[in-house]
Amino acid sequence: MSKRPDTKETVLLALELMRRIPRNRKVSAKELHEQLVDTEVGRDLRTIQRQLEMLSEHFDIERDDRSKPYG
């Protein structure tokens, strides 16, 4: 079983996602995952999806929820 990331790692991932979400176009979780795969905050696609869902609930981030996986 893999170890759960600590709070610092979770916050760093959230900040990195916020930095990479463009203001003038849409981006998918898969695209963000591909950008992060070789960085120190790289996580699996499902983790990225969960973080994006949480961020869209707390910040002004538009989420395309017409079908799963959300965009």
C-alpha positions as semicolon CSV with decimal commas, in nm:
position;residue;x (nm);y (nm);z (nm)
1;M;0,000;0,000;0,000
2;S;0,137;0,342;-0,092
3;K;0,198;0,608;0,170
4;R;-0,042;0,898;0,186
5;P;0,114;1,235;0,095
6;D;0,160;1,477;0,383
7;T;-0,010;1,816;0,404
8;K;0,287;2,000;0,257
9;E;0,290;1,777;-0,052
10;T;-0,087;1,821;-0,095
11;V;-0,059;2,200;-0,072
12;L;0,232;2,205;-0,318
13;L;0,027;2,001;-0,564
14;A;-0,272;2,236;-0,527
15;L;-0,052;2,542;-0,583
16;E;0,115;2,385;-0,885
17;L;-0,223;2,299;-1,036
18;M;-0,349;2,654;-0,977
19;R;-0,036;2,787;-1,148
20;R;-0,087;2,563;-1,452
21;I;-0,461;2,623;-1,507
22;P;-0,484;2,870;-1,796
23;R;-0,713;3,172;-1,769
24;N;-0,813;3,194;-2,135
25;R;-0,883;2,832;-2,231
26;K;-0,987;2,498;-2,092
27;V;-0,744;2,232;-1,981
28;S;-0,815;1,870;-1,895
29;A;-0,700;1,677;-1,592
30;K;-0,512;1,447;-1,829
31;E;-0,321;1,743;-1,979
32;L;-0,229;1,867;-1,631
33;H;-0,125;1,515;-1,529
34;E;0,104;1,494;-1,833
35;Q;0,262;1,828;-1,741
36;L;0,324;1,714;-1,383
37;V;0,433;1,354;-1,440
38;D;0,806;1,431;-1,435
39;T;0,799;1,693;-1,159
40;E;0,845;1,648;-0,787
41;V;0,472;1,702;-0,734
42;G;0,369;1,444;-0,995
43;R;0,077;1,225;-0,888
44;D;-0,153;0,977;-1,058
45;L;-0,439;1,100;-1,274
46;R;-0,707;1,022;-1,017
47;T;-0,531;1,233;-0,754
48;I;-0,513;1,524;-1,000
49;Q;-0,887;1,483;-1,067
50;R;-0,967;1,490;-0,693
51;Q;-0,753;1,799;-0,638
52;L;-0,917;1,980;-0,930
53;E;-1,262;1,897;-0,794
54;M;-1,167;2,038;-0,453
55;L;-1,011;2,350;-0,607
56;S;-1,317;2,416;-0,824
57;E;-1,537;2,406;-0,513
58;H;-1,328;2,665;-0,326
59;F;-1,200;2,892;-0,603
60;D;-1,342;3,055;-0,915
61;I;-1,249;2,768;-1,147
62;E;-1,504;2,663;-1,406
63;R;-1,565;2,289;-1,423
64;D;-1,727;2,111;-1,715
65;D;-1,948;1,861;-1,534
66;R;-2,161;1,747;-1,828
67;S;-2,001;1,402;-1,820
68;K;-1,737;1,218;-1,624
69;P;-1,448;1,258;-1,612
70;Y;-1,513;1,624;-1,557
71;G;-1,320;1,879;-1,759
